Amino acid sequence: MSVELTDQQREILLKGLRYVRSSVMLEIHEPSPERERQRAEKLEQINALVQQLTGSVRPSPARVR
């Protein structure tokens, strides 16, 4: 699917994705391999969306244990 966005619309979406990424990073839960895997998958999906909107590759965030 292809969507034409203005620069302002793209910036709004990127700002929203930053909030979503922060929310995922700050979720509090009991540590487990399954939860860590789910969190990593969510962050990868967010990163993929950011890449689509910016046309660039962003490094994956560091893992915190």
PQR file of N, CA, C, O and H, with PARSE charges and radii, in Angstrom:
ATOM      1  N   MET A   1       0.845  -1.164   0.000 -0.4000 1.5000
ATOM      2  CA  MET A   1       0.000   0.000   0.000 -0.0000 2.0000
ATOM      3  C   MET A   1       0.896   1.234   0.000  0.5500 1.7000
ATOM      4  O   MET A   1       1.927   1.266   0.671 -0.5500 1.4000
ATOM      5  N   SER A   2       0.500   2.221  -0.741 -0.4000 1.5000
ATOM      6  CA  SER A   2       1.266   3.456  -0.816 -0.0000 2.0000
ATOM      7  C   SER A   2       0.356   4.622  -0.455  0.5500 1.7000
ATOM      8  O   SER A   2      -0.772   4.719  -0.939 -0.5500 1.4000
ATOM      9  H   SER A   2      -0.338   2.195  -1.286  0.4000 1.0000
ATOM     10  N   VAL A   3       0.860   5.501   0.401 -0.4000 1.5000
ATOM     11  CA  VAL A   3       0.086   6.655   0.847 -0.0000 2.0000
ATOM     12  C   VAL A   3       0.944   7.899   0.664  0.5500 1.7000
ATOM     13  O   VAL A   3       2.102   7.927   1.082 -0.5500 1.4000
ATOM     14  H   VAL A   3       1.776   5.422   0.794  0.4000 1.0000
ATOM     15  N   GLU A   4       0.388   8.906   0.052 -0.4000 1.5000
ATOM     16  CA  GLU A   4       1.093  10.177  -0.107 -0.0000 2.0000
ATOM     17  C   GLU A   4       0.866  11.021   1.143  0.5500 1.7000
ATOM     18  O   GLU A   4      -0.276  11.237   1.551 -0.5500 1.4000
ATOM     19  H   GLU A   4      -0.552   8.884  -0.287  0.4000 1.0000
ATOM     20  N   LEU A   5       1.947  11.497   1.747 -0.4000 1.5000
ATOM     21  CA  LEU A   5       1.863  12.310   2.957 -0.0000 2.0000
ATOM     22  C   LEU A   5       2.585  13.628   2.739  0.5500 1.7000
ATOM     23  O   LEU A   5       3.584  13.699   2.025 -0.5500 1.4000
ATOM     24  H   LEU A   5       2.874  11.322   1.416  0.4000 1.0000
ATOM     25  N   THR A   6       2.062  14.658   3.363 -0.4000 1.5000
ATOM     26  CA  THR A   6       2.794  15.920   3.371 -0.0000 2.0000
ATOM     27  C   THR A   6       3.909  15.800   4.401  0.5500 1.7000
ATOM     28  O   THR A   6       3.899  14.885   5.224 -0.5500 1.4000
ATOM     29  H   THR A   6       1.249  14.600   3.944  0.4000 1.0000
ATOM     30  N   ASP A   7       4.861  16.709   4.362 -0.4000 1.5000
ATOM     31  CA  ASP A   7       5.940  16.695   5.356 -0.0000 2.0000
ATOM     32  C   ASP A   7       5.377  16.825   6.763  0.5500 1.7000
ATOM     33  O   ASP A   7       5.866  16.180   7.690 -0.5500 1.4000
ATOM     34  H   ASP A   7       4.870  17.453   3.694  0.4000 1.0000
ATOM     35  N   GLN A   8       4.356  17.651   6.927 -0.4000 1.5000
ATOM     36  CA  GLN A   8       3.752  17.846   8.250 -0.0000 2.0000
ATOM     37  C   GLN A   8       3.079  16.560   8.732  0.5500 1.7000
ATOM     38  O   GLN A   8       3.212  16.201   9.902 -0.5500 1.4000
ATOM     39  H   GLN A   8       3.959  18.175   6.173  0.4000 1.0000
ATOM     40  N   GLN A   9       2.363  15.867   7.855 -0.4000 1.5000
ATOM     41  CA  GLN A   9       1.723  14.612   8.233 -0.0000 2.0000
ATOM     42  C   GLN A   9       2.766  13.568   8.617  0.5500 1.7000
ATOM     43  O   GLN A   9       2.587  12.833   9.588 -0.5500 1.4000
ATOM     44  H   GLN A   9       2.255  16.159   6.905  0.4000 1.0000
ATOM     45  N   ARG A  10       3.847  13.507   7.861 -0.4000 1.5000
ATOM     46  CA  ARG A  10       4.924  12.552   8.152 -0.0000 2.0000
ATOM     47  C   ARG A  10       5.532  12.842   9.526  0.5500 1.7000
ATOM     48  O   ARG A  10       5.781  11.917  10.299 -0.5500 1.4000
ATOM     49  H   ARG A  10       3.992  14.104   7.072  0.4000 1.0000
ATOM     50  N   GLU A  11       5.770  14.113   9.832 -0.4000 1.5000
ATOM     51  CA  GLU A  11       6.333  14.485  11.135 -0.0000 2.0000
ATOM     52  C   GLU A  11       5.383  14.117  12.273  0.5500 1.7000
ATOM     53  O   GLU A  11       5.827  13.674  13.332 -0.5500 1.4000
ATOM     54  H   GLU A  11       5.568  14.864   9.205  0.4000 1.0000
ATOM     55  N   ILE A  12       4.084  14.297  12.062 -0.4000 1.5000
ATOM     56  CA  ILE A  12       3.098  13.922  13.081 -0.0000 2.0000
ATOM     57  C   ILE A  12       3.159  12.421  13.336  0.5500 1.7000
ATOM     58  O   ILE A  12       3.155  11.985  14.487 -0.5500 1.4000
ATOM     59  H   ILE A  12       3.723  14.657  11.201  0.4000 1.0000
ATOM     60  N   LEU A  13       3.216  11.637  12.276 -0.4000 1.5000
ATOM     61  CA  LEU A  13       3.302  10.184  12.433 -0.0000 2.0000
ATOM     62  C   LEU A  13       4.596   9.765  13.123  0.5500 1.7000
ATOM     63  O   LEU A  13       4.579   8.891  13.990 -0.5500 1.4000
ATOM     64  H   LEU A  13       3.219  11.992  11.341  0.4000 1.0000
ATOM     65  N   LEU A  14       5.708  10.375  12.750 -0.4000 1.5000
ATOM     66  CA  LEU A  14       6.986  10.039  13.380 -0.0000 2.0000
ATOM     67  C   LEU A  14       6.981  10.401  14.860  0.5500 1.7000
ATOM     68  O   LEU A  14       7.512   9.656  15.684 -0.5500 1.4000
ATOM     69  H   LEU A  14       5.722  11.085  12.046  0.4000 1.0000
ATOM     70  N   LYS A  15       6.386  11.536  15.201 -0.4000 1.5000
ATOM     71  CA  LYS A  15       6.292  11.932  16.609 -0.0000 2.0000
ATOM     72  C   LYS A  15       5.447  10.919  17.382  0.5500 1.7000
ATOM     73  O   LYS A  15       5.798  10.537  18.498 -0.5500 1.4000
ATOM     74  H   LYS A  15       5.955  12.142  14.532  0.4000 1.0000
ATOM     75  N   GLY A  16       4.346  10.491  16.790 -0.4000 1.5000
ATOM     76  CA  GLY A  16       3.505   9.477  17.430 -0.0000 2.0000
ATOM     77  C   GLY A  16       4.246   8.168  17.630  0.5500 1.7000
ATOM     78  O   GLY A  16       4.106   7.524  18.669 -0.5500 1.4000
ATOM     79  H   GLY A  16       4.061  10.801  15.883  0.4000 1.0000
ATOM     80  N   LEU A  17       5.032   7.773  16.644 -0.4000 1.5000
ATOM     81  CA  LEU A  17       5.806   6.539  16.768 -0.0000 2.0000
ATOM     82  C   LEU A  17       6.860   6.649  17.862  0.5500 1.7000
ATOM     83  O   LEU A  17       7.171   5.655  18.518 -0.5500 1.4000
ATOM     84  H   LEU A  17       5.146   8.296  15.799  0.4000 1.0000
ATOM     85  N   ARG A  18       7.413   7.838  18.067 -0.4000 1.5000
ATOM     86  CA  ARG A  18       8.373   8.019  19.170 -0.0000 2.0000
ATOM     87  C   ARG A  18       7.680   7.793  20.511  0.5500 1.7000
ATOM     88  O   ARG A  18       8.254   7.183  21.413 -0.5500 1.4000
ATOM     89  H   ARG A  18       7.161   8.645  17.534  0.4000 1.0000
ATOM     90  N   TYR A  19       6.440   8.286  20.645 -0.4000 1.5000
ATOM     91  CA  TYR A  19       5.693   8.061  21.882 -0.0000 2.0000
ATOM     92  C   TYR A  19       5.380   6.580  22.070  0.5500 1.7000
ATOM     93  O   TYR A  19       5.494   6.052  23.176 -0.5500 1.4000
ATOM     94  H   TYR A  19       5.974   8.781  19.913  0.4000 1.0000
ATOM     95  N   VAL A  20       4.989   5.920  20.998 -0.4000 1.5000
ATOM     96  CA  VAL A  20       4.682   4.493  21.081 -0.0000 2.0000
ATOM     97  C   VAL A  20       5.934   3.713  21.471  0.5500 1.7000
ATOM     98  O   VAL A  20       5.868   2.825  22.321 -0.5500 1.4000
ATOM     99  H   VAL A  20       4.896   6.349  20.100  0.4000 1.0000
ATOM    100  N   ARG A  21       7.079   4.037  20.857 -0.4000 1.5000
ATOM    101  CA  ARG A  21       8.338   3.361  21.186 -0.0000 2.0000
ATOM    102  C   ARG A  21       8.671   3.560  22.668  0.5500 1.7000
ATOM    103  O   ARG A  21       9.055   2.613  23.353 -0.5500 1.4000
ATOM    104  H   ARG A  21       7.132   4.758  20.166  0.4000 1.0000
ATOM    105  N   SER A  22       8.522   4.787  23.154 -0.4000 1.5000
ATOM    106  CA  SER A  22       8.799   5.068  24.565 -0.0000 2.0000
ATOM    107  C   SER A  22       7.877   4.266  25.467  0.5500 1.7000
ATOM    108  O   SER A  22       8.305   3.742  26.496 -0.5500 1.4000
ATOM    109  H   SER A  22       8.210   5.557  22.597  0.4000 1.0000
ATOM    110  N   SER A  23       6.618   4.171  25.083 -0.4000 1.5000
ATOM    111  CA  SER A  23       5.649   3.408  25.869 -0.0000 2.0000
ATOM    112  C   SER A  23       6.053   1.940  25.959  0.5500 1.7000
ATOM    113  O   SER A  23       5.990   1.339  27.031 -0.5500 1.4000
ATOM    114  H   SER A  23       6.270   4.596  24.247  0.4000 1.0000
ATOM    115  N   VAL A  24       6.465   1.368  24.837 -0.4000 1.5000
ATOM    116  CA  VAL A  24       6.898  -0.034  24.827 -0.0000 2.0000
ATOM    117  C   VAL A  24       8.141  -0.202  25.691  0.5500 1.7000
ATOM    118  O   VAL A  24       8.243  -1.165  26.451 -0.5500 1.4000
ATOM    119  H   VAL A  24       6.516   1.856  23.966  0.4000 1.0000
ATOM    120  N   MET A  25       9.084   0.726  25.581 -0.4000 1.5000
ATOM    121  CA  MET A  25      10.325   0.634  26.353 -0.0000 2.0000
ATOM    122  C   MET A  25      10.074   0.764  27.857  0.5500 1.7000
ATOM    123  O   MET A  25      10.809   0.186  28.658 -0.5500 1.4000
ATOM    124  H   MET A  25       9.001   1.508  24.963  0.4000 1.0000
ATOM    125  N   LEU A  26       9.044   1.516  28.245 -0.4000 1.5000
ATOM    126  CA  LEU A  26       8.786   1.779  29.661 -0.0000 2.0000
ATOM    127  C   LEU A  26       7.772   0.832  30.289  0.5500 1.7000
ATOM    128  O   LEU A  26       7.462   0.970  31.473 -0.5500 1.4000
ATOM    129  H   LEU A  26       8.446   1.986  27.595  0.4000 1.0000
ATOM    130  N   GLU A  27       7.245  -0.132  29.523 -0.4000 1.5000
ATOM    131  CA  GLU A  27       6.292  -1.085  30.084 -0.0000 2.0000
ATOM    132  C   GLU A  27       6.945  -1.842  31.241  0.5500 1.7000
ATOM    133  O   GLU A  27       8.098  -2.266  31.157 -0.5500 1.4000
ATOM    134  H   GLU A  27       7.497  -0.244  28.562  0.4000 1.0000
ATOM    135  N   ILE A  28       6.194  -1.995  32.299 -0.4000 1.5000
ATOM    136  CA  ILE A  28       6.693  -2.708  33.475 -0.0000 2.0000
ATOM    137  C   ILE A  28       6.028  -4.080  33.517  0.5500 1.7000
ATOM    138  O   ILE A  28       4.802  -4.185  33.487 -0.5500 1.4000
ATOM    139  H   ILE A  28       5.258  -1.650  32.366  0.4000 1.0000
ATOM    140  N   HIS A  29       6.836  -5.118  33.587 -0.4000 1.5000
ATOM    141  CA  HIS A  29       6.323  -6.480  33.671 -0.0000 2.0000
ATOM    142  C   HIS A  29       7.409  -7.383  34.232  0.5500 1.7000
ATOM    143  O   HIS A  29       8.583  -7.018  34.296 -0.5500 1.4000
ATOM    144  H   HIS A  29       7.832  -5.033  33.612  0.4000 1.0000
ATOM    145  N   GLU A  30       6.986  -8.556  34.631 -0.4000 1.5000
ATOM    146  CA  GLU A  30       7.943  -9.537  35.131 -0.0000 2.0000
ATOM    147  C   GLU A  30       8.841  -9.976  33.975  0.5500 1.7000
ATOM    148  O   GLU A  30       8.344 -10.336  32.908 -0.5500 1.4000
ATOM    149  H   GLU A  30       6.033  -8.852  34.579  0.4000 1.0000
ATOM    150  N   PRO A  31      10.147  -9.948  34.176 -0.5600 1.5000
ATOM    151  CA  PRO A  31      11.041 -10.349  33.091  0.2800 2.0000
ATOM    152  C   PRO A  31      10.896 -11.836  32.757  0.5500 1.7000
ATOM    153  O   PRO A  31      10.875 -12.688  33.645 -0.5500 1.4000
ATOM    154  N   SER A  32      10.801 -12.117  31.492 -0.4000 1.5000
ATOM    155  CA  SER A  32      10.777 -13.498  31.015 -0.0000 2.0000
ATOM    156  C   SER A  32      11.238 -13.481  29.560  0.5500 1.7000
ATOM    157  O   SER A  32      11.122 -12.462  28.880 -0.5500 1.4000
ATOM    158  H   SER A  32      10.818 -11.425  30.771  0.4000 1.0000
ATOM    159  N   PRO A  33      11.751 -14.590  29.093 -0.5600 1.5000
ATOM    160  CA  PRO A  33      12.200 -14.639  27.697  0.2800 2.0000
ATOM    161  C   PRO A  33      11.059 -14.326  26.715  0.5500 1.7000
ATOM    162  O   PRO A  33      11.275 -13.659  25.703 -0.5500 1.4000
ATOM    163  N   GLU A  34       9.866 -14.804  27.014 -0.4000 1.5000
ATOM    164  CA  GLU A  34       8.722 -14.566  26.127 -0.0000 2.0000
ATOM    165  C   GLU A  34       8.363 -13.085  26.073  0.5500 1.7000
ATOM    166  O   GLU A  34       8.138 -12.543  24.991 -0.5500 1.4000
ATOM    167  H   GLU A  34       9.691 -15.347  27.835  0.4000 1.0000
ATOM    168  N   ARG A  35       8.307 -12.434  27.216 -0.4000 1.5000
ATOM    169  CA  ARG A  35       7.992 -10.997  27.254 -0.0000 2.0000
ATOM    170  C   ARG A  35       9.077 -10.191  26.541  0.5500 1.7000
ATOM    171  O   ARG A  35       8.776  -9.235  25.827 -0.5500 1.4000
ATOM    172  H   ARG A  35       8.489 -12.875  28.095  0.4000 1.0000
ATOM    173  N   GLU A  36      10.322 -10.575  26.733 -0.4000 1.5000
ATOM    174  CA  GLU A  36      11.430  -9.873  26.077 -0.0000 2.0000
ATOM    175  C   GLU A  36      11.342 -10.037  24.561  0.5500 1.7000
ATOM    176  O   GLU A  36      11.601  -9.094  23.813 -0.5500 1.4000
ATOM    177  H   GLU A  36      10.567 -11.352  27.313  0.4000 1.0000
ATOM    178  N   ARG A  37      10.976 -11.232  24.114 -0.4000 1.5000
ATOM    179  CA  ARG A  37      10.816 -11.485  22.680 -0.0000 2.0000
ATOM    180  C   ARG A  37       9.682 -10.632  22.110  0.5500 1.7000
ATOM    181  O   ARG A  37       9.826 -10.032  21.045 -0.5500 1.4000
ATOM    182  H   ARG A  37      10.765 -11.998  24.722  0.4000 1.0000
ATOM    183  N   GLN A  38       8.549 -10.581  22.829 -0.4000 1.5000
ATOM    184  CA  GLN A  38       7.411  -9.781  22.375 -0.0000 2.0000
ATOM    185  C   GLN A  38       7.784  -8.300  22.297  0.5500 1.7000
ATOM    186  O   GLN A  38       7.429  -7.607  21.344 -0.5500 1.4000
ATOM    187  H   GLN A  38       8.433 -11.069  23.694  0.4000 1.0000
ATOM    188  N   ARG A  39       8.492  -7.837  23.298 -0.4000 1.5000
ATOM    189  CA  ARG A  39       8.917  -6.433  23.321 -0.0000 2.0000
ATOM    190  C   ARG A  39       9.849  -6.138  22.141  0.5500 1.7000
ATOM    191  O   ARG A  39       9.702  -5.118  21.467 -0.5500 1.4000
ATOM    192  H   ARG A  39       8.780  -8.400  24.073  0.4000 1.0000
ATOM    193  N   ALA A  40      10.796  -7.029  21.902 -0.4000 1.5000
ATOM    194  CA  ALA A  40      11.728  -6.847  20.788 -0.0000 2.0000
ATOM    195  C   ALA A  40      10.988  -6.833  19.453  0.5500 1.7000
ATOM    196  O   ALA A  40      11.328  -6.051  18.566 -0.5500 1.4000
ATOM    197  H   ALA A  40      10.914  -7.857  22.450  0.4000 1.0000
ATOM    198  N   GLU A  41       9.981  -7.691  19.305 -0.4000 1.5000
ATOM    199  CA  GLU A  41       9.191  -7.720  18.070 -0.0000 2.0000
ATOM    200  C   GLU A  41       8.445  -6.403  17.868  0.5500 1.7000
ATOM    201  O   GLU A  41       8.420  -5.864  16.762 -0.5500 1.4000
ATOM    202  H   GLU A  41       9.705  -8.326  20.026  0.4000 1.0000
ATOM    203  N   LYS A  42       7.840  -5.888  18.935 -0.4000 1.5000
ATOM    204  CA  LYS A  42       7.127  -4.609  18.842 -0.0000 2.0000
ATOM    205  C   LYS A  42       8.079  -3.494  18.426  0.5500 1.7000
ATOM    206  O   LYS A  42       7.752  -2.675  17.567 -0.5500 1.4000
ATOM    207  H   LYS A  42       7.860  -6.326  19.834  0.4000 1.0000
ATOM    208  N   LEU A  43       9.260  -3.467  19.042 -0.4000 1.5000
ATOM    209  CA  LEU A  43      10.233  -2.421  18.718 -0.0000 2.0000
ATOM    210  C   LEU A  43      10.723  -2.546  17.276  0.5500 1.7000
ATOM    211  O   LEU A  43      10.951  -1.536  16.611 -0.5500 1.4000
ATOM    212  H   LEU A  43       9.526  -4.131  19.740  0.4000 1.0000
ATOM    213  N   GLU A  44      10.885  -3.773  16.792 -0.4000 1.5000
ATOM    214  CA  GLU A  44      11.290  -3.978  15.400 -0.0000 2.0000
ATOM    215  C   GLU A  44      10.207  -3.489  14.445  0.5500 1.7000
ATOM    216  O   GLU A  44      10.512  -2.892  13.412 -0.5500 1.4000
ATOM    217  H   GLU A  44      10.700  -4.594  17.332  0.4000 1.0000
ATOM    218  N   GLN A  45       8.942  -3.739  14.784 -0.4000 1.5000
ATOM    219  CA  GLN A  45       7.836  -3.284  13.941 -0.0000 2.0000
ATOM    220  C   GLN A  45       7.774  -1.758  13.903  0.5500 1.7000
ATOM    221  O   GLN A  45       7.555  -1.166  12.846 -0.5500 1.4000
ATOM    222  H   GLN A  45       8.693  -4.224  15.623  0.4000 1.0000
ATOM    223  N   ILE A  46       7.967  -1.133  15.048 -0.4000 1.5000
ATOM    224  CA  ILE A  46       7.975   0.331  15.111 -0.0000 2.0000
ATOM    225  C   ILE A  46       9.130   0.873  14.284  0.5500 1.7000
ATOM    226  O   ILE A  46       8.962   1.830  13.528 -0.5500 1.4000
ATOM    227  H   ILE A  46       8.145  -1.614  15.906  0.4000 1.0000
ATOM    228  N   ASN A  47      10.303   0.263  14.427 -0.4000 1.5000
ATOM    229  CA  ASN A  47      11.480   0.696  13.672 -0.0000 2.0000
ATOM    230  C   ASN A  47      11.242   0.557  12.166  0.5500 1.7000
ATOM    231  O   ASN A  47      11.668   1.412  11.389 -0.5500 1.4000
ATOM    232  H   ASN A  47      10.440  -0.514  15.042  0.4000 1.0000
ATOM    233  N   ALA A  48      10.568  -0.511  11.755 -0.4000 1.5000
ATOM    234  CA  ALA A  48      10.272  -0.713  10.334 -0.0000 2.0000
ATOM    235  C   ALA A  48       9.350   0.394   9.813  0.5500 1.7000
ATOM    236  O   ALA A  48       9.531   0.878   8.696 -0.5500 1.4000
ATOM    237  H   ALA A  48      10.223  -1.205  12.385  0.4000 1.0000
ATOM    238  N   LEU A  49       8.374   0.789  10.614 -0.4000 1.5000
ATOM    239  CA  LEU A  49       7.480   1.879  10.207 -0.0000 2.0000
ATOM    240  C   LEU A  49       8.238   3.197  10.078  0.5500 1.7000
ATOM    241  O   LEU A  49       8.021   3.960   9.136 -0.5500 1.4000
ATOM    242  H   LEU A  49       8.227   0.396  11.522  0.4000 1.0000
ATOM    243  N   VAL A  50       9.126   3.454  11.029 -0.4000 1.5000
ATOM    244  CA  VAL A  50       9.930   4.678  10.972 -0.0000 2.0000
ATOM    245  C   VAL A  50      10.780   4.670   9.703  0.5500 1.7000
ATOM    246  O   VAL A  50      10.906   5.693   9.029 -0.5500 1.4000
ATOM    247  H   VAL A  50       9.302   2.834  11.794  0.4000 1.0000
ATOM    248  N   GLN A  51      11.357   3.526   9.382 -0.4000 1.5000
ATOM    249  CA  GLN A  51      12.174   3.410   8.167 -0.0000 2.0000
ATOM    250  C   GLN A  51      11.349   3.695   6.919  0.5500 1.7000
ATOM    251  O   GLN A  51      11.818   4.360   5.996 -0.5500 1.4000
ATOM    252  H   GLN A  51      11.255   2.695   9.929  0.4000 1.0000
ATOM    253  N   GLN A  52      10.114   3.187   6.894 -0.4000 1.5000
ATOM    254  CA  GLN A  52       9.248   3.435   5.743 -0.0000 2.0000
ATOM    255  C   GLN A  52       8.942   4.919   5.602  0.5500 1.7000
ATOM    256  O   GLN A  52       8.896   5.443   4.489 -0.5500 1.4000
ATOM    257  H   GLN A  52       9.732   2.646   7.644  0.4000 1.0000
ATOM    258  N   LEU A  53       8.733   5.591   6.720 -0.4000 1.5000
ATOM    259  CA  LEU A  53       8.375   7.007   6.680 -0.0000 2.0000
ATOM    260  C   LEU A  53       9.566   7.906   6.370  0.5500 1.7000
ATOM    261  O   LEU A  53       9.405   8.962   5.758 -0.5500 1.4000
ATOM    262  H   LEU A  53       8.770   5.165   7.624  0.4000 1.0000
ATOM    263  N   THR A  54      10.749   7.496   6.786 -0.4000 1.5000
ATOM    264  CA  THR A  54      11.926   8.344   6.584 -0.0000 2.0000
ATOM    265  C   THR A  54      12.773   7.902   5.401  0.5500 1.7000
ATOM    266  O   THR A  54      13.575   8.676   4.879 -0.5500 1.4000
ATOM    267  H   THR A  54      10.880   6.638   7.283  0.4000 1.0000
ATOM    268  N   GLY A  55      12.592   6.659   4.981 -0.4000 1.5000
ATOM    269  CA  GLY A  55      13.399   6.148   3.881 -0.0000 2.0000
ATOM    270  C   GLY A  55      14.828   5.863   4.287  0.5500 1.7000
ATOM    271  O   GLY A  55      15.709   5.763   3.433 -0.5500 1.4000
ATOM    272  H   GLY A  55      11.940   6.031   5.405  0.4000 1.0000
ATOM    273  N   SER A  56      15.069   5.730   5.591 -0.4000 1.5000
ATOM    274  CA  SER A  56      16.424   5.451   6.074 -0.0000 2.0000
ATOM    275  C   SER A  56      16.400   4.298   7.055  0.5500 1.7000
ATOM    276  O   SER A  56      15.348   3.904   7.558 -0.5500 1.4000
ATOM    277  H   SER A  56      14.353   5.811   6.285  0.4000 1.0000
ATOM    278  N   VAL A  57      17.571   3.771   7.314 -0.4000 1.5000
ATOM    279  CA  VAL A  57      17.720   2.674   8.269 -0.0000 2.0000
ATOM    280  C   VAL A  57      18.153   3.252   9.595  0.5500 1.7000
ATOM    281  O   VAL A  57      19.143   3.978   9.677 -0.5500 1.4000
ATOM    282  H   VAL A  57      18.426   4.091   6.905  0.4000 1.0000
ATOM    283  N   ARG A  58      17.398   2.922  10.644 -0.4000 1.5000
ATOM    284  CA  ARG A  58      17.743   3.369  11.988 -0.0000 2.0000
ATOM    285  C   ARG A  58      18.294   2.190  12.763  0.5500 1.7000
ATOM    286  O   ARG A  58      17.791   1.075  12.624 -0.5500 1.4000
ATOM    287  H   ARG A  58      16.593   2.332  10.577  0.4000 1.0000
ATOM    288  N   PRO A  59      19.310   2.410  13.571 -0.5600 1.5000
ATOM    289  CA  PRO A  59      19.835   1.307  14.379  0.2800 2.0000
ATOM    290  C   PRO A  59      18.805   0.863  15.403  0.5500 1.7000
ATOM    291  O   PRO A  59      18.027   1.674  15.907 -0.5500 1.4000
ATOM    292  N   SER A  60      18.803  -0.414  15.705 -0.4000 1.5000
ATOM    293  CA  SER A  60      17.899  -0.929  16.727 -0.0000 2.0000
ATOM    294  C   SER A  60      18.320  -0.395  18.083  0.5500 1.7000
ATOM    295  O   SER A  60      19.512  -0.219  18.336 -0.5500 1.4000
ATOM    296  H   SER A  60      19.434  -1.073  15.296  0.4000 1.0000
ATOM    297  N   PRO A  61      17.342  -0.131  18.972 -0.5600 1.5000
ATOM    298  CA  PRO A  61      17.697   0.364  20.302  0.2800 2.0000
ATOM    299  C   PRO A  61      18.448  -0.697  21.098  0.5500 1.7000
ATOM    300  O   PRO A  61      18.277  -1.895  20.870 -0.5500 1.4000
ATOM    301  N   ALA A  62      19.261  -0.258  22.012 -0.4000 1.5000
ATOM    302  CA  ALA A  62      20.019  -1.172  22.868 -0.0000 2.0000
ATOM    303  C   ALA A  62      19.066  -1.942  23.760  0.5500 1.7000
ATOM    304  O   ALA A  62      18.037  -1.418  24.186 -0.5500 1.4000
ATOM    305  H   ALA A  62      19.400   0.715  22.198  0.4000 1.0000
ATOM    306  N   ARG A  63      19.408  -3.167  24.036 -0.4000 1.5000
ATOM    307  CA  ARG A  63      18.580  -3.984  24.916 -0.0000 2.0000
ATOM    308  C   ARG A  63      18.964  -3.704  26.355  0.5500 1.7000
ATOM    309  O   ARG A  63      20.145  -3.621  26.692 -0.5500 1.4000
ATOM    310  H   ARG A  63      20.245  -3.593  23.690  0.4000 1.0000
ATOM    311  N   VAL A  64      17.958  -3.559  27.197 -0.4000 1.5000
ATOM    312  CA  VAL A  64      18.171  -3.311  28.619 -0.0000 2.0000
ATOM    313  C   VAL A  64      17.727  -4.542  29.374  0.5500 1.7000
ATOM    314  O   VAL A  64      16.642  -5.072  29.134 -0.5500 1.4000
ATOM    315  H   VAL A  64      16.999  -3.626  26.923  0.4000 1.0000
ATOM    316  N   ARG A  65      18.555  -4.990  30.278 -0.4000 1.5000
ATOM    317  CA  ARG A  65      18.197  -6.183  31.069 -0.0000 2.0000
ATOM    318  C   ARG A  65      18.106  -5.835  32.512  0.5500 1.7000
ATOM    319  O   ARG A  65      17.817  -6.699  33.339 -0.5500 1.4000
ATOM    320  H   ARG A  65      19.436  -4.559  30.473  0.4000 1.0000
TER
END
